[in-house]
Amino acid sequence: MSLKQNVILIGPMGAGKSTIGRQLAALLRYEFVDSDHEIEARTGADIPWIFDVEGEEGFRKREEAVIDDLTQRQHIVLATGGGAILREANRRAMSARGVVVYLKTSIEQQLARTARDRNRPLLQTENPRKVLTELMAIRDPLYSEIADYVIETDGAAIREVATQILALISGESNN
């Protein structure tokens, strides 16, 4: 594997970063960390509450501090929140301190995976499809900019994606 000892999963909400990340961490025998869960653990508050009280800017500040801290660890698989790439400091930290894998998924798949999830403040709206489409227009170029690898997750089994990532970062893939 590369000199970068961390694997950092980026992509939109509903791409499977946490689920695939847990599987990948088990395969690598690395620690799995979810930046959103870490923010909640450190603040003692859930993300919707942080958004309500501090707004998105307050949440992004907390997220930046957590990502800076987490990416300084070694041998972790880090699942980031969908908007983590919005801050340049996060993009720099992730690029410098890990192999970055962009888990790409369609708007349809995002809608299916997030439909009943009330823990996603940006989707508590009349038209989640419109929100997801607008977010993707802004975020996709940023995901692509820092990704070492891009993997489509639509219709793929969790273990299949984790195994594909493992092959890529181990240099064993023929892709």
C-alpha positions as CSV (number, residue, x, y, z in Angstrom):
1,M,0.0,0.0,0.0
2,S,1.0,3.6,-0.5
3,L,3.0,5.6,2.1
4,K,-0.3,7.2,3.1
5,Q,-1.6,4.9,5.8
6,N,-5.2,6.1,6.0
7,V,-8.1,5.4,3.7
8,I,-10.5,8.3,3.5
9,L,-14.0,7.8,1.9
10,I,-15.7,10.9,0.4
11,G,-18.9,11.3,-1.5
12,P,-22.5,12.4,-1.1
13,M,-24.9,11.3,1.6
14,G,-26.2,7.9,0.9
15,A,-23.2,6.7,-1.1
16,G,-22.4,4.1,1.5
17,K,-19.3,5.6,3.1
18,S,-20.0,4.4,6.6
19,T,-21.2,0.9,5.7
20,I,-18.5,0.3,3.1
21,G,-15.9,1.9,5.5
22,R,-16.7,-0.6,8.3
23,Q,-16.3,-3.5,5.9
24,L,-13.0,-2.1,4.5
25,A,-11.6,-1.4,7.9
26,A,-12.3,-5.0,8.9
27,L,-10.5,-6.2,5.7
28,L,-7.5,-4.0,6.4
29,R,-7.6,-4.5,10.2
30,Y,-7.7,-0.7,10.6
31,E,-9.8,1.3,12.9
32,F,-13.0,2.6,11.4
33,V,-14.0,6.2,12.2
34,D,-17.0,8.2,11.0
35,S,-16.4,12.0,11.2
36,D,-20.1,12.8,11.8
37,H,-20.2,10.3,14.7
38,E,-17.0,11.7,16.1
39,I,-18.5,15.2,16.0
40,E,-21.5,14.0,17.9
41,A,-19.4,12.2,20.5
42,R,-17.2,15.2,21.1
43,T,-20.1,17.7,21.3
44,G,-22.6,15.5,23.1
45,A,-25.2,16.7,20.5
46,D,-26.6,15.3,17.3
47,I,-25.9,16.9,14.0
48,P,-29.5,18.2,13.4
49,W,-29.2,20.0,16.8
50,I,-25.8,21.5,15.9
51,F,-27.3,22.7,12.6
52,D,-30.3,24.2,14.4
53,V,-28.2,26.0,17.0
54,E,-25.0,26.9,15.2
55,G,-26.1,26.7,11.6
56,E,-24.2,25.0,8.8
57,E,-21.1,27.3,9.4
58,G,-20.9,26.3,13.0
59,F,-21.1,22.6,12.0
60,R,-18.4,23.0,9.3
61,K,-16.0,24.6,11.8
62,R,-16.4,21.6,14.1
63,E,-16.1,19.2,11.2
64,E,-12.8,20.9,10.1
65,A,-11.3,20.5,13.6
66,V,-12.4,16.8,13.7
67,I,-11.1,16.0,10.3
68,D,-7.7,17.7,11.0
69,D,-7.4,15.6,14.2
70,L,-8.6,12.3,12.7
71,T,-6.4,12.5,9.6
72,Q,-3.3,12.8,11.8
73,R,-3.9,9.3,13.1
74,Q,-2.5,6.2,11.3
75,H,-4.2,3.1,10.0
76,I,-7.8,4.3,10.0
77,V,-10.6,4.2,7.5
78,L,-12.4,7.5,7.7
79,A,-15.9,8.0,6.5
80,T,-16.5,11.7,6.0
81,G,-19.7,13.7,5.9
82,G,-20.9,14.6,2.4
83,G,-20.0,18.3,2.8
84,A,-16.6,17.8,4.3
85,I,-14.9,18.6,1.0
86,L,-16.4,22.1,1.0
87,R,-13.6,23.5,3.1
88,E,-10.2,23.8,1.4
89,A,-8.4,22.9,4.7
90,N,-10.3,19.6,4.8
91,R,-9.4,18.8,1.2
92,R,-5.7,19.5,1.9
93,A,-5.7,17.4,5.1
94,M,-7.5,14.5,3.4
95,S,-5.2,14.6,0.3
96,A,-2.0,14.8,2.3
97,R,-2.9,12.2,4.9
98,G,-4.7,9.4,3.2
99,V,-5.7,7.6,0.1
100,V,-8.9,9.3,-0.9
101,V,-11.7,7.2,-2.4
102,Y,-14.7,8.9,-3.9
103,L,-17.8,6.7,-3.6
104,K,-20.0,8.0,-6.4
105,T,-23.7,7.3,-6.5
106,S,-26.7,8.5,-8.4
107,I,-29.3,11.0,-7.1
108,E,-31.9,8.1,-7.3
109,Q,-29.8,5.9,-5.1
110,Q,-29.2,8.8,-2.6
111,L,-33.0,9.4,-2.4
112,A,-33.6,5.7,-1.8
113,R,-31.0,5.4,0.9
114,T,-31.8,8.6,2.7
115,A,-35.7,8.7,2.3
116,R,-36.5,7.9,6.0
117,D,-33.4,9.3,7.6
118,R,-34.3,12.3,9.8
119,N,-30.7,12.8,10.8
120,R,-29.8,14.7,7.6
121,P,-30.7,18.4,8.1
122,L,-30.1,19.4,4.5
123,L,-32.8,17.0,3.3
124,Q,-35.6,18.2,5.7
125,T,-37.3,20.0,2.8
126,E,-40.2,19.7,0.4
127,N,-38.0,18.6,-2.5
128,P,-35.0,16.5,-1.4
129,R,-34.3,15.6,-5.1
130,K,-33.7,19.3,-5.9
131,V,-31.4,19.7,-2.9
132,L,-29.4,16.6,-3.7
133,T,-29.1,17.7,-7.4
134,E,-27.9,21.1,-6.3
135,L,-25.4,19.7,-3.8
136,M,-24.0,17.3,-6.4
137,A,-23.5,20.1,-8.9
138,I,-21.3,22.0,-6.3
139,R,-19.6,19.0,-4.6
140,D,-18.9,16.6,-7.5
141,P,-16.0,18.6,-8.9
142,L,-14.5,18.9,-5.4
143,Y,-14.8,15.1,-4.8
144,S,-13.2,14.5,-8.1
145,E,-10.4,17.0,-7.5
146,I,-9.0,15.2,-4.5
147,A,-10.0,11.6,-5.2
148,D,-7.2,9.1,-5.8
149,Y,-9.9,6.6,-6.9
150,V,-13.5,6.9,-8.0
151,I,-15.8,4.0,-7.4
152,E,-19.5,3.8,-8.5
153,T,-21.6,2.2,-5.7
154,D,-25.0,2.0,-7.4
155,G,-26.2,-1.6,-7.3
156,A,-22.9,-2.9,-5.9
157,A,-22.7,-5.1,-2.8
158,I,-21.0,-3.7,0.2
159,R,-18.3,-6.4,0.3
160,E,-17.7,-6.1,-3.4
161,V,-17.0,-2.4,-3.1
162,A,-14.8,-2.9,-0.1
163,T,-12.8,-5.6,-1.9
164,Q,-12.5,-3.4,-5.0
165,I,-11.0,-0.5,-2.8
166,L,-8.7,-2.9,-1.1
167,A,-7.4,-4.2,-4.5
168,L,-6.9,-0.6,-5.8
169,I,-5.0,0.6,-2.8
170,S,-2.9,-2.5,-2.6
171,G,-1.9,-2.0,-6.2
172,E,-3.3,-5.4,-7.2
173,S,-6.0,-4.0,-9.5
174,N,-5.7,-4.2,-13.3
175,N,-7.9,-1.1,-13.7
